[in-house]
Amino acid sequence: MRITPEMSQFLAGMEYPATKDDLLREALRDGLSPSDIALIEDLPEQNYNAGWHIRYHLGTRALADAFTSVEPALA
């Protein structure tokens, strides 16, 4: 998962606090890409107080996905 420049700009311009629904509505209105919208759709249902809060959730999810997708080494 990589935060695109468009997503970064979107998060910087968003008014906070914002709910997941607020983020989705504004992302669709701003014409974010389907992959960026999918990232927002995967966020937990809660209020977000700043862009870093959303980046934190996206980053922890990417890290968890990276560890679960690694196949164990053969002995």
ABEGO torsion letter per residue (X at the ends): XBBBAAAAAAAAABBOBBBAAAAAAAAAAAGBBAAAAAAAAABBBBBBABAAAAAAAAAAAAAAAAAAABBBBBX
